[in-house]
Amino acid sequence: MSAWIVFDRKTGAYDGVYKRKEMAQGALDSLTTRVPQADWELREFSGSPALPTFDFWINIYQKEHFGEI
């Protein structure tokens, strides 16, 4: 299966895996604005990556994005 992934090159944090490039590009544009300290990249991916929950961007940047919880 071919898909698109959006991830942060600094931390390896993922935003997600998308079936359509247009959806992935929209996510990339949004994340670049919302979390500018990351180094976001959009890349084509073949296969199904394992995405542990602790590696999602929301968990990596949670304190910066939402403050202390």
Backbone as a printed PyTorch tensor [residue, N CA C, xyz], in Angstrom:
tensor([[[ 0.8380, -1.1770,  0.0000],
         [ 0.0000,  0.0000,  0.0000],
         [ 0.8810,  1.2380,  0.0000]],

        [[ 0.5750,  2.1740, -0.8490],
         [ 1.3130,  3.4270, -0.8860],
         [ 0.5030,  4.4910, -0.1560]],

        [[ 1.1860,  5.2850,  0.6280],
         [ 0.5200,  6.3200,  1.4140],
         [ 1.4680,  7.5040,  1.5620]],

        [[ 1.0240,  8.5120,  2.2680],
         [ 1.8310,  9.7000,  2.5500],
         [ 1.9220,  9.8750,  4.0560]],

        [[ 3.0940, 10.2360,  4.5410],
         [ 3.2770, 10.4850,  5.9680],
         [ 3.7590, 11.9140,  6.1770]],

        [[ 3.3710, 12.4690,  7.3060],
         [ 3.8410, 13.7800,  7.7390],
         [ 4.5370, 13.5570,  9.0710]],

        [[ 5.8070, 13.9510,  9.1340],
         [ 6.5510, 13.7270, 10.3720],
         [ 7.5530, 14.8470, 10.5940]],

        [[ 8.0240, 14.9270, 11.8200],
         [ 8.9990, 15.9310, 12.2350],
         [10.3930, 15.3130, 12.1390]],

        [[11.2370, 15.8890, 11.3140],
         [12.6020, 15.3520, 11.1480],
         [13.4450, 15.5280, 12.4060]],

        [[13.1240, 16.4910, 13.2560],
         [13.8990, 16.7060, 14.4890],
         [13.6760, 15.5910, 15.5040]],

        [[12.4030, 15.2590, 15.7340],
         [12.0740, 14.3110, 16.8040],
         [11.6080, 12.9570, 16.2950]],

        [[11.2390, 12.8770, 15.0220],
         [10.6690, 11.6470, 14.4880],
         [ 9.1940, 11.5060, 14.7840]],

        [[ 8.5920, 12.5490, 15.3840],
         [ 7.1670, 12.4990, 15.7230],
         [ 6.3190, 12.5130, 14.4590]],

        [[ 5.2750, 11.6960, 14.4600],
         [ 4.3650, 11.5990, 13.3310],
         [ 3.1300, 12.4420, 13.5570]],

        [[ 2.5800, 12.9460, 12.4610],
         [ 1.2180, 13.4720, 12.4980],
         [ 0.2660, 12.3850, 12.0570]],

        [[ 0.6160, 11.6610, 11.0390],
         [-0.2750, 10.6040, 10.5810],
         [ 0.1380, 10.0350,  9.2500]],

        [[-0.6780,  9.0980,  8.7910],
         [-0.4940,  8.4580,  7.5070],
         [-1.7460,  8.7540,  6.6980]],

        [[-1.5690,  9.2240,  5.4850],
         [-2.6860,  9.6550,  4.6460],
         [-2.7190,  8.8670,  3.3470]],

        [[-3.9250,  8.5480,  2.8850],
         [-4.0790,  7.8230,  1.6280],
         [-3.9150,  8.7450,  0.4300]],

        [[-4.2760, 10.0090,  0.6060],
         [-4.2030, 10.9510, -0.5120],
         [-3.1970, 12.0530, -0.2060]],

        [[-2.4120, 12.4010, -1.2010],
         [-1.3830, 13.4220, -1.0220],
         [-1.9880, 14.7720, -0.6570]],

        [[-3.1590, 15.0970, -1.2310],
         [-3.8020, 16.3840, -0.9390],
         [-4.1150, 16.5240,  0.5510]],

        [[-4.5720, 15.4490,  1.1560],
         [-4.8730, 15.4820,  2.5960],
         [-3.5940, 15.6500,  3.4050]],

        [[-2.5500, 14.9680,  3.0110],
         [-1.2690, 15.0700,  3.7090],
         [-0.6950, 16.4800,  3.5600]],

        [[-0.8310, 17.0730,  2.3770],
         [-0.3340, 18.4320,  2.1630],
         [-1.0780, 19.4220,  3.0420]],

        [[-2.3890, 19.2360,  3.1900],
         [-3.1680, 20.0900,  4.0820],
         [-2.7020, 19.9780,  5.5240]],

        [[-2.4180, 18.7540,  5.9560],
         [-1.9130, 18.5460,  7.3170],
         [-0.5510, 19.1990,  7.4860]],

        [[ 0.3010, 19.0520,  6.4930],
         [ 1.6310, 19.6680,  6.5460],
         [ 1.5180, 21.1830,  6.6620]],

        [[ 0.6680, 21.7910,  5.8550],
         [ 0.4790, 23.2380,  5.9050],
         [-0.0220, 23.6890,  7.2730]],

        [[-0.9800, 22.9560,  7.8170],
         [-1.5420, 23.2970,  9.1280],
         [-0.5070, 23.1490, 10.2360]],

        [[ 0.2340, 22.0500, 10.2150],
         [ 1.2330, 21.8210, 11.2640],
         [ 2.3790, 22.8200, 11.1930]],

        [[ 2.7560, 23.2110,  9.9970],
         [ 3.8300, 24.1930,  9.8460],
         [ 3.4550, 25.5040, 10.5320]],

        [[ 2.1730, 25.8390, 10.4820],
         [ 1.6830, 27.0510, 11.1460],
         [ 1.5170, 26.8480, 12.6440]],

        [[ 0.9130, 25.7270, 13.0320],
         [ 0.5930, 25.4820, 14.4430],
         [ 1.7910, 25.0850, 15.2860]],

        [[ 2.7470, 24.3630, 14.7080],
         [ 3.9180, 23.8830, 15.4520],
         [ 5.1690, 24.2230, 14.6310]],

        [[ 5.5050, 25.5260, 14.5680],
         [ 6.6070, 25.9610, 13.7060],
         [ 7.9860, 25.5150, 14.1860]],

        [[ 8.1240, 25.1220, 15.4420],
         [ 9.4260, 24.7140, 15.9510],
         [ 9.8420, 23.3400, 15.4280]],

        [[ 8.9130, 22.6200, 14.8380],
         [ 9.2250, 21.3070, 14.2560],
         [ 9.7690, 21.4860, 12.8380]],

        [[10.3460, 20.4290, 12.3250],
         [10.8890, 20.4160, 10.9610],
         [10.0720, 19.4130, 10.1480]],

        [[ 8.8480, 19.8140,  9.7760],
         [ 7.8890, 18.9220,  9.1430],
         [ 8.2870, 18.5420,  7.7330]],

        [[ 8.0050, 17.2900,  7.3860],
         [ 8.2640, 16.7950,  6.0400],
         [ 7.1080, 15.9060,  5.5960]],

        [[ 6.8050, 15.9850,  4.3160],
         [ 5.8150, 15.1230,  3.6900],
         [ 6.5690, 14.1460,  2.8030]],

        [[ 6.2740, 12.8580,  2.9660],
         [ 7.0270, 11.8540,  2.2160],
         [ 6.0940, 10.7020,  1.8190]],

        [[ 6.3180, 10.1750,  0.6260],
         [ 5.5720,  8.9950,  0.2030],
         [ 6.1110,  7.7890,  0.9610]],

        [[ 5.2150,  6.8890,  1.2960],
         [ 5.5820,  5.7410,  2.1110],
         [ 4.8890,  4.5020,  1.5750]],

        [[ 5.6110,  3.4310,  1.4570],
         [ 5.0280,  2.1470,  1.0690],
         [ 5.0200,  1.2460,  2.2790]],

        [[ 3.8820,  0.6920,  2.5760],
         [ 3.7670, -0.1840,  3.7280],
         [ 2.8640,  0.4150,  4.7730]],

        [[ 2.9320, -0.0780,  5.9430],
         [ 2.1080,  0.3910,  7.0450],
         [ 3.0140,  0.6080,  8.2540]],

        [[ 3.4250,  1.8520,  8.5020],
         [ 4.3550,  2.0820,  9.6180],
         [ 3.6880,  1.8640, 10.9670]],

        [[ 4.4510,  1.3580, 11.8860],
         [ 3.9760,  1.2470, 13.2680],
         [ 4.0900,  2.6330, 13.8900]],

        [[ 3.0010,  3.1190, 14.4300],
         [ 2.9950,  4.4670, 14.9970],
         [ 2.6190,  4.4090, 16.4750]],

        [[ 3.5940,  4.2100, 17.3360],
         [ 3.2830,  4.1970, 18.7730],
         [ 2.7330,  5.5500, 19.2040]],

        [[ 1.7760,  5.5500, 20.1040],
         [ 1.1130,  6.7940, 20.4930],
         [ 2.0700,  7.8250, 21.0700]],

        [[ 3.1250,  7.4050, 21.7230],
         [ 4.0470,  8.3770, 22.3070],
         [ 4.8770,  9.0900, 21.2470]],

        [[ 4.8310,  8.6250, 20.0000],
         [ 5.5760,  9.2720, 18.9350],
         [ 4.7470, 10.2540, 18.1170]],

        [[ 3.4830, 10.4450, 18.4460],
         [ 2.6860, 11.4240, 17.7290],
         [ 3.0710, 12.8280, 18.1680]],

        [[ 2.9970, 13.7800, 17.2670],
         [ 3.4480, 15.1460, 17.5460],
         [ 2.7430, 15.7260, 18.7510]],

        [[ 1.4750, 15.4060, 18.9360],
         [ 0.7210, 15.9780, 20.0470],
         [ 1.3520, 15.5930, 21.3830]],

        [[ 1.9490, 14.4230, 21.4590],
         [ 2.6020, 13.9810, 22.6920],
         [ 3.9990, 14.5690, 22.8350]],

        [[ 4.6840, 14.7730, 21.7330],
         [ 6.0290, 15.3460, 21.7770],
         [ 5.9760, 16.8220, 22.1630]],

        [[ 5.0300, 17.5730, 21.5670],
         [ 4.9630, 19.0230, 21.7640],
         [ 3.8150, 19.4490, 22.6710]],

        [[ 3.2740, 18.5260, 23.4270],
         [ 2.0820, 18.7850, 24.2270],
         [ 2.2470, 19.9870, 25.1690]],

        [[ 3.3160, 20.0510, 25.9290],
         [ 3.5010, 21.1520, 26.8810],
         [ 3.6240, 22.4860, 26.1550]],

        [[ 4.3500, 22.5010, 25.0400],
         [ 4.5200, 23.7380, 24.2950],
         [ 3.2210, 24.1750, 23.6410]],

        [[ 2.4590, 23.2110, 23.1310],
         [ 1.2630, 23.5360, 22.3730],
         [ 0.0770, 23.8550, 23.2730]],

        [[-0.0780, 23.1070, 24.3710],
         [-1.2450, 23.2480, 25.2330],
         [-0.9200, 23.7840, 26.6270]],

        [[ 0.3400, 23.8990, 26.9670],
         [ 0.7090, 24.2900, 28.3230],
         [ 0.6620, 23.0730, 29.2340]],

        [[ 0.9350, 23.2880, 30.4880],
         [ 0.9310, 22.1810, 31.4480],
         [-0.4770, 21.6310, 31.5850]],

        [[-0.5580, 20.3070, 31.6240],
         [-1.8740, 19.6650, 31.7700],
         [-1.9610, 19.0330, 33.1360]]])
